[in-house]
Amino acid sequence: MNSSVIVAQRDSEKLVCNTTGISYTPDILKHRYGESKRRPLEDWFLDELRFFQTAYQNHEIFTLGSSLVFGEKFITYLTICEFDVKNDEHFARLVEALKASDQAIRRKMSPMWKWDIAARFDKSIVFMVGWLDFAYFLQHRSDFLNTTHGHYMRSFVDDQSAIKSKDYKVLRDGTIVPFDHEKLSPDDATVYMNPNAIQYERINTETLV
């Protein structure tokens, strides 16, 4: 069973989801704002903020990332990363890296992830990544666990730094629960076992004319 569906398009570009051997509908097509029964985005953001502040009470939030300006799209999974920075210089590099990455995400057509909340307690850093699609979450949730993630992590984390992460699922009513692959629906379990059967491709439509 192979399929291809257009996720988004603009003047000279389109984003296509290709699947091989399984059936899959991207979350951003499955949960459309105004039609979905998921919690309204303005309420969801408050849920997320309360969740973060409860889990990290002593941390001072220093950015909300793309949360307030990202448009009408639902977060379906979350990853929280924790690590220590060496000093204030490394923290300053982190802040600049987050800003640069956030701006790059905003310029993309229909990105599948975004920065949400980031906070600091002394040298301890915690940041939250919001995922807009299950397959994309599966394919990229471990990207932040090593310092070889492009030039990004290397800019503010030492090679010997330990980076921990926790994954969560966002339920339809906004409840945030730990991600557990053993509790997936049969369809999602198939995706979990075959994440690479789903590929997102950006196509320049000018070259097709």
Backbone bond lengths (Angstrom), bond angles and torsions (degrees), N, CA, C in turn:
res aa  C-N    CA-C-N  psi(-1)  N-CA   C-N-CA  omega(-1)  CA-C   N-CA-C  phi
1 M - - - 1.462 - - 1.527 109.46 -
2 N 1.318 117.22 105.13 1.458 122.53 178.78 1.522 109.05 -112.79
3 S 1.331 116.44 144.29 1.456 119.37 178.81 1.512 110.08 -151.93
4 S 1.315 115.69 162.19 1.456 122.40 177.87 1.526 107.76 -143.85
5 V 1.327 116.42 128.63 1.460 120.29 -178.57 1.522 108.91 -134.08
6 I 1.330 116.06 139.45 1.459 121.46 177.71 1.526 108.50 -79.18
7 V 1.323 116.58 120.89 1.459 122.12 -179.77 1.522 110.72 -87.04
8 A 1.331 116.56 -41.27 1.463 121.43 -179.84 1.522 108.15 -159.25
9 Q 1.339 115.67 157.60 1.459 119.17 176.21 1.516 109.85 -154.79
10 R 1.330 114.39 153.04 1.460 121.78 173.84 1.514 107.55 -142.12
11 D 1.323 118.08 -168.05 1.462 122.45 -167.33 1.528 114.73 -41.90
12 S 1.306 117.85 -56.48 1.462 119.75 -173.61 1.519 112.57 -126.28
13 E 1.315 117.28 23.17 1.454 120.37 -175.33 1.519 110.26 -151.24
14 K 1.309 115.37 146.84 1.461 119.14 172.69 1.523 109.36 -142.20
15 L 1.326 115.10 151.10 1.447 122.48 178.26 1.523 107.98 -108.18
16 V 1.337 115.53 123.55 1.457 121.67 -174.98 1.527 109.54 -119.00
17 C 1.319 116.27 138.73 1.459 121.75 174.06 1.520 108.31 -103.97
18 N 1.330 116.23 116.01 1.463 121.93 179.14 1.530 109.40 -105.23
19 T 1.317 117.26 132.50 1.463 120.79 177.08 1.521 109.47 -123.49
20 T 1.333 114.66 145.95 1.460 121.51 -178.88 1.529 109.57 -128.75
21 G 1.307 116.55 116.31 1.458 120.84 173.13 1.510 116.35 84.75
22 I 1.337 118.31 -11.32 1.460 121.16 178.35 1.523 109.43 -137.27
23 S 1.311 115.66 166.60 1.463 121.28 177.35 1.521 109.11 -100.35
24 Y 1.346 117.27 133.04 1.458 120.03 -178.58 1.521 110.62 -154.28
25 T 1.338 115.44 133.26 1.456 121.98 173.19 1.520 107.91 -115.54
26 P 1.327 119.31 120.45 1.465 121.07 -179.59 1.524 111.40 -56.09
27 D 1.321 115.80 144.97 1.465 120.55 -177.30 1.515 113.07 -58.46
28 I 1.330 117.37 -36.09 1.470 118.61 -176.87 1.523 112.03 -71.76
29 L 1.330 117.35 -14.62 1.462 120.71 171.63 1.523 110.86 -93.57
30 K 1.305 115.85 -26.66 1.463 121.27 -177.91 1.529 111.62 -80.38
31 H 1.346 116.12 -31.74 1.469 121.25 -176.95 1.528 109.09 -118.12
32 R 1.296 117.28 82.49 1.465 121.61 -178.63 1.526 110.16 -89.20
33 Y 1.336 115.11 133.98 1.459 119.85 -179.17 1.527 109.84 -63.97
34 G 1.334 115.91 134.89 1.459 121.04 -177.04 1.513 112.85 93.91
35 E 1.347 116.85 -17.88 1.459 121.78 178.17 1.532 111.12 -116.88
36 S 1.316 116.62 -33.38 1.459 121.27 -177.00 1.522 111.02 -70.90
37 K 1.323 115.60 151.67 1.463 121.75 175.40 1.523 111.45 -91.22
38 R 1.325 116.25 7.22 1.466 119.48 176.78 1.528 110.03 -67.29
39 R 1.306 115.74 159.16 1.463 121.87 -176.73 1.530 110.62 -60.25
40 P 1.350 118.43 136.53 1.466 120.75 179.44 1.523 111.36 -53.84
41 L 1.320 116.36 146.66 1.457 120.42 -172.19 1.522 113.30 -61.58
42 E 1.326 117.91 -36.72 1.457 118.86 -179.23 1.535 110.82 -67.37
43 D 1.332 116.78 -33.01 1.464 120.51 176.11 1.527 110.56 -75.32
44 W 1.337 115.53 -39.59 1.467 119.75 179.79 1.520 111.46 -60.33
45 F 1.323 117.31 -40.19 1.456 119.26 -178.82 1.528 110.82 -62.12
46 L 1.325 117.19 -38.74 1.458 120.10 177.22 1.526 110.89 -66.95
47 D 1.339 116.86 -37.87 1.471 120.56 174.99 1.525 110.43 -58.56
48 E 1.323 115.11 -47.30 1.465 121.39 -177.98 1.526 110.72 -63.33
49 L 1.321 116.31 -42.76 1.457 120.95 -178.95 1.527 110.63 -64.70
50 R 1.325 117.21 -43.39 1.470 120.68 177.70 1.527 111.04 -63.40
51 F 1.326 116.44 -41.03 1.457 120.91 178.00 1.524 110.66 -59.69
52 F 1.315 116.48 -46.44 1.461 121.31 -178.55 1.521 111.01 -65.09
53 Q 1.321 116.85 -45.98 1.464 120.27 -176.92 1.524 111.85 -68.00
54 T 1.321 117.00 -29.26 1.464 120.21 176.67 1.526 110.79 -71.50
55 A 1.330 116.15 -41.21 1.472 120.49 -178.04 1.525 112.21 -74.79
56 Y 1.338 117.40 -28.62 1.470 121.04 -175.84 1.534 109.22 -131.16
57 Q 1.320 115.07 67.27 1.464 121.05 -172.06 1.519 113.46 -64.52
58 N 1.322 117.95 -31.99 1.466 120.36 -175.58 1.520 113.49 -89.69
59 H 1.322 116.50 -1.97 1.463 119.91 -176.32 1.529 111.16 -88.49
60 E 1.314 114.93 143.51 1.466 121.44 175.52 1.530 108.80 -98.42
61 I 1.327 117.02 119.47 1.461 121.87 179.85 1.525 109.27 -69.75
62 F 1.338 116.01 129.27 1.464 118.74 179.82 1.525 112.83 -116.21
63 T 1.317 118.47 -6.40 1.462 120.30 171.52 1.516 109.84 -158.15
64 L 1.328 115.03 149.15 1.463 122.18 173.42 1.518 110.30 -107.28
65 G 1.316 116.93 9.90 1.460 120.01 176.08 1.510 112.63 54.36
66 S 1.320 115.66 -135.69 1.464 121.80 -176.38 1.519 113.13 -90.06
67 S 1.315 117.95 3.16 1.461 121.50 -167.14 1.521 114.16 -51.90
68 L 1.315 117.82 -44.52 1.456 120.17 -169.97 1.519 113.71 -89.30
69 V 1.312 118.40 -4.73 1.467 119.23 -173.85 1.521 112.22 -132.61
70 F 1.312 117.22 19.29 1.457 119.08 -168.74 1.522 114.08 -91.62
71 G 1.312 118.66 -3.59 1.458 119.01 179.83 1.508 112.53 90.45
72 E 1.297 116.16 -173.48 1.463 122.29 -169.63 1.528 111.20 -92.85
73 K 1.328 115.61 72.23 1.463 121.10 179.26 1.518 109.15 -134.18
74 F 1.318 115.63 145.29 1.459 121.08 -174.57 1.528 111.69 -96.28
75 I 1.327 114.79 137.20 1.461 121.23 169.55 1.523 107.71 -80.74
76 T 1.323 117.53 128.53 1.468 120.60 -179.92 1.524 113.12 -112.25
77 Y 1.342 117.08 -20.77 1.467 121.53 176.72 1.527 108.80 -143.27
78 L 1.312 115.57 156.68 1.460 122.00 -179.77 1.525 110.16 -133.02
79 T 1.309 115.78 147.82 1.462 121.83 169.12 1.523 107.70 -128.23
80 I 1.320 116.08 129.68 1.462 121.29 176.09 1.523 108.60 -110.66
81 C 1.316 115.84 124.30 1.471 121.61 -179.81 1.525 109.70 -108.22
82 E 1.324 115.31 141.68 1.460 121.75 179.36 1.532 109.63 -130.54
83 F 1.317 116.48 135.97 1.456 121.54 176.78 1.525 108.50 -163.77
84 D 1.306 116.57 171.69 1.466 122.11 177.87 1.518 109.87 -111.47
85 V 1.316 115.62 141.02 1.457 120.41 170.86 1.528 108.30 -95.69
86 K 1.313 115.14 156.46 1.466 120.03 -174.66 1.519 112.12 -76.24
87 N 1.322 115.87 -41.00 1.466 119.94 -175.49 1.526 109.57 -161.47
88 D 1.328 116.44 -175.78 1.462 121.10 -177.88 1.532 112.09 -64.94
89 E 1.322 116.63 -30.76 1.464 119.80 177.90 1.526 110.41 -64.16
90 H 1.332 116.58 -42.68 1.460 120.14 177.77 1.526 110.82 -65.98
91 F 1.332 116.04 -36.06 1.465 119.08 177.61 1.524 110.67 -64.61
92 A 1.324 116.65 -42.20 1.464 120.21 178.39 1.524 110.84 -61.51
93 R 1.341 116.99 -38.34 1.464 120.68 176.80 1.526 110.64 -64.13
94 L 1.339 115.76 -40.15 1.461 120.50 178.27 1.520 110.96 -60.22
95 V 1.319 116.76 -47.19 1.470 120.82 -179.22 1.525 110.69 -59.09
96 E 1.321 116.47 -45.48 1.463 120.07 179.67 1.525 111.34 -65.91
97 A 1.342 116.76 -38.77 1.464 120.04 178.91 1.521 111.16 -64.98
98 L 1.329 116.85 -40.56 1.465 120.31 177.77 1.525 111.06 -63.22
99 K 1.322 116.29 -42.97 1.468 119.89 179.36 1.521 111.12 -62.55
100 A 1.339 116.51 -45.88 1.465 120.43 -178.78 1.526 110.65 -64.34
101 S 1.332 116.64 -43.13 1.461 120.44 180.00 1.525 110.74 -65.53
102 D 1.327 116.59 -41.32 1.455 121.23 179.57 1.524 111.01 -61.00
103 Q 1.318 117.24 -43.80 1.465 120.37 179.11 1.526 111.35 -65.54
104 A 1.324 116.45 -37.31 1.466 119.88 178.05 1.528 110.76 -64.90
105 I 1.327 116.15 -39.64 1.468 120.23 178.24 1.528 110.32 -62.87
106 R 1.314 116.50 -43.85 1.471 120.47 -177.43 1.527 111.91 -62.91
107 R 1.331 117.03 -29.35 1.467 119.85 -178.69 1.527 112.51 -78.48
108 K 1.325 117.37 -16.88 1.462 120.21 -177.74 1.524 110.97 -74.93
109 M 1.305 114.87 154.56 1.454 119.93 174.54 1.524 109.20 -84.45
110 S 1.308 116.28 118.15 1.461 123.43 176.48 1.533 112.79 49.63
111 P 1.337 118.03 59.20 1.469 119.72 176.88 1.519 110.77 -64.47
112 M 1.332 116.23 155.40 1.458 121.99 -175.47 1.531 112.66 -99.73
113 W 1.322 117.37 0.99 1.456 119.89 178.29 1.516 109.61 -151.16
114 K 1.326 115.31 165.39 1.458 119.61 178.45 1.522 110.11 -158.18
115 W 1.314 115.55 156.88 1.455 120.30 171.00 1.515 108.71 -73.63
116 D 1.314 116.03 141.19 1.454 118.58 171.59 1.524 109.17 -115.58
117 I 1.300 118.15 -103.58 1.457 121.48 -173.20 1.528 110.75 -97.70
118 A 1.328 116.51 140.79 1.467 121.52 172.98 1.519 108.34 -135.25
119 A 1.347 116.04 140.29 1.460 120.23 -175.77 1.526 110.34 -145.42
120 R 1.347 114.17 166.97 1.466 120.45 -176.18 1.518 110.40 -139.32
121 F 1.319 116.85 140.16 1.457 123.24 168.18 1.520 107.02 -133.20
122 D 1.351 114.88 105.42 1.458 120.71 -174.43 1.532 108.62 59.13
123 K 1.348 118.34 -116.99 1.458 120.60 179.20 1.525 112.91 -97.50
124 S 1.315 116.34 -0.43 1.470 121.00 -178.37 1.525 110.37 -87.98
125 I 1.321 114.96 128.52 1.458 122.05 -178.35 1.520 109.46 -116.26
126 V 1.313 116.12 142.15 1.458 121.00 173.09 1.518 107.75 -138.26
127 F 1.344 116.60 132.29 1.459 118.06 173.71 1.515 110.50 -136.51
128 M 1.305 114.14 153.38 1.451 122.24 -175.59 1.530 109.85 -113.33
129 V 1.321 114.92 131.09 1.464 121.97 175.87 1.520 108.28 -107.97
130 G 1.309 117.00 129.97 1.454 121.38 177.06 1.521 110.62 -101.32
131 W 1.317 116.21 130.01 1.469 121.67 -179.52 1.528 109.41 -107.36
132 L 1.321 116.51 135.90 1.452 121.57 -177.97 1.514 112.66 -100.81
133 D 1.328 116.96 1.84 1.461 119.81 -177.11 1.522 109.81 -152.66
134 F 1.330 116.54 137.14 1.458 122.25 -176.42 1.525 112.19 -63.91
135 A 1.323 117.55 -49.00 1.457 120.69 -178.28 1.522 110.99 -63.03
136 Y 1.320 117.01 -42.27 1.464 120.25 179.73 1.523 110.39 -64.69
137 F 1.323 116.90 -38.52 1.466 122.00 175.26 1.525 111.08 -58.44
138 L 1.324 116.90 -46.52 1.459 120.70 -179.50 1.529 111.50 -63.03
139 Q 1.319 116.02 -38.22 1.460 120.59 -175.72 1.528 113.20 -75.13
140 H 1.349 117.20 -26.07 1.467 119.24 -169.94 1.522 115.09 -125.66
141 R 1.322 119.52 1.24 1.467 119.83 -174.69 1.523 113.04 -64.34
142 S 1.325 118.46 -22.77 1.468 120.28 179.94 1.529 112.82 -92.65
143 D 1.326 117.52 3.19 1.467 120.10 -175.98 1.518 113.49 -61.45
144 F 1.325 117.47 -25.97 1.467 119.94 -173.65 1.520 112.85 -94.63
145 L 1.321 116.91 6.36 1.460 119.89 -174.00 1.522 113.88 -91.52
146 N 1.300 118.15 1.90 1.459 118.81 177.16 1.522 109.97 -144.06
147 T 1.298 116.18 160.10 1.463 120.86 -174.83 1.517 112.94 -84.29
148 T 1.315 117.12 5.70 1.463 119.54 178.64 1.523 111.27 -97.46
149 H 1.352 116.59 12.10 1.456 120.56 179.58 1.530 108.94 -72.95
150 G 1.332 115.16 85.03 1.456 120.67 -176.52 1.519 109.80 57.79
151 H 1.325 116.83 -141.82 1.459 121.76 175.30 1.519 109.47 -98.44
152 Y 1.315 116.09 1.66 1.461 119.27 -169.92 1.523 112.94 -68.70
153 M 1.330 118.38 -65.30 1.453 120.50 -175.75 1.533 111.44 -64.70
154 R 1.317 116.81 -33.15 1.464 120.32 -177.98 1.528 112.36 -63.98
155 S 1.326 116.70 -19.36 1.460 118.95 -175.94 1.528 112.47 -73.38
156 F 1.331 117.67 -19.37 1.464 118.03 -177.63 1.535 113.99 -142.46
157 V 1.336 118.69 2.46 1.460 121.58 -179.94 1.524 108.99 -124.79
158 D 1.321 116.59 134.07 1.463 120.79 177.45 1.525 110.78 -71.54
159 D 1.326 115.78 157.03 1.462 120.67 -179.32 1.518 112.49 -58.33
160 Q 1.314 117.34 -30.44 1.457 120.54 -177.23 1.534 112.90 -88.70
161 S 1.315 117.64 -0.35 1.464 120.71 -178.67 1.523 111.50 -66.27
162 A 1.318 115.28 138.75 1.468 120.90 175.93 1.525 108.63 -94.71
163 I 1.320 116.41 126.10 1.459 121.81 179.37 1.521 108.19 -114.31
164 K 1.318 116.36 121.24 1.458 122.09 179.05 1.522 109.23 -105.11
165 S 1.330 116.41 150.96 1.454 118.53 176.21 1.520 110.53 -142.47
166 K 1.326 115.01 152.82 1.455 122.86 175.94 1.530 107.69 -131.11
167 D 1.316 116.11 138.36 1.458 121.02 -178.87 1.523 110.61 -109.83
168 Y 1.323 115.15 144.05 1.462 121.11 -178.35 1.526 110.53 -135.76
169 K 1.317 114.54 155.74 1.457 121.62 174.22 1.521 108.69 -111.61
170 V 1.333 116.40 139.66 1.454 121.80 177.82 1.525 108.11 -100.32
171 L 1.311 116.81 115.62 1.454 120.84 -179.93 1.524 110.61 -77.67
172 R 1.317 115.93 167.72 1.460 120.65 -174.56 1.524 112.56 -59.52
173 D 1.349 116.90 -33.84 1.464 119.92 -178.72 1.525 112.62 -85.51
174 G 1.346 117.28 5.99 1.456 121.50 178.59 1.508 114.50 94.68
175 T 1.318 118.35 -7.29 1.456 121.18 178.09 1.529 109.94 -63.64
176 I 1.321 116.52 137.17 1.463 122.60 -179.91 1.523 108.18 -107.80
177 V 1.322 116.88 118.95 1.463 121.43 -176.90 1.527 109.26 -126.37
178 P 1.333 118.49 153.63 1.475 120.58 176.93 1.527 110.74 -58.20
179 F 1.330 116.83 139.26 1.456 120.96 178.34 1.527 109.52 -70.49
180 D 1.326 116.00 128.75 1.457 122.10 -179.07 1.526 108.04 -136.70
181 H 1.338 116.72 108.44 1.461 119.68 -175.61 1.533 112.12 -65.39
182 E 1.327 116.61 -18.85 1.462 119.19 -179.81 1.534 112.04 -77.20
183 K 1.326 117.02 -10.81 1.460 120.49 -179.97 1.526 112.71 -106.11
184 L 1.312 117.09 12.59 1.455 121.21 -179.51 1.523 110.98 -73.80
185 S 1.334 115.71 153.01 1.458 120.42 172.43 1.525 108.47 -66.78
186 P 1.335 118.46 161.99 1.473 119.97 179.27 1.529 112.95 -55.23
187 D 1.342 117.71 -41.53 1.469 120.08 179.74 1.522 111.46 -65.25
188 D 1.338 116.12 -44.39 1.463 119.40 179.44 1.527 111.44 -68.42
189 A 1.319 117.04 -32.61 1.460 120.13 177.24 1.526 110.61 -63.67
190 T 1.329 116.97 -36.55 1.460 120.88 176.69 1.525 110.54 -63.97
191 V 1.323 116.66 -41.58 1.466 120.86 176.99 1.528 109.95 -65.15
192 Y 1.322 116.76 -41.51 1.467 121.22 179.67 1.528 111.12 -58.88
193 M 1.315 116.84 -37.27 1.462 121.23 -179.33 1.526 112.37 -80.53
194 N 1.341 116.47 -17.38 1.475 120.09 -175.54 1.533 111.30 -136.22
195 P 1.318 118.99 53.23 1.468 119.42 -175.65 1.525 114.00 -63.20
196 N 1.328 116.97 -28.84 1.466 119.27 -177.60 1.525 112.93 -80.94
197 A 1.337 116.39 -1.51 1.464 119.65 173.48 1.523 111.18 -77.28
198 I 1.331 115.69 -5.22 1.471 121.98 -179.71 1.522 107.90 -117.99
199 Q 1.308 116.54 123.38 1.459 121.11 -177.84 1.524 110.22 -131.30
200 Y 1.331 115.60 135.79 1.464 120.87 175.09 1.522 108.78 -100.21
201 E 1.314 115.86 129.92 1.462 121.21 -175.73 1.524 109.73 -127.68
202 R 1.310 115.92 128.64 1.460 121.36 174.71 1.523 108.34 -95.27
203 I 1.325 115.73 124.60 1.458 121.81 -174.60 1.527 109.60 -117.23
204 N 1.330 115.77 127.78 1.464 121.21 174.76 1.518 107.27 -82.03
205 T 1.307 117.56 109.21 1.460 121.24 -175.71 1.519 113.00 -73.85
206 E 1.341 117.30 -17.11 1.471 119.33 177.10 1.521 111.67 -63.94
207 T 1.327 115.76 -34.07 1.457 119.89 -178.02 1.525 112.21 -75.75
208 L 1.348 116.53 -10.29 1.451 120.60 -178.43 1.517 112.54 -91.74
209 V 1.345 116.02 -10.27 1.467 120.12 -177.67 1.516 110.56 -78.28
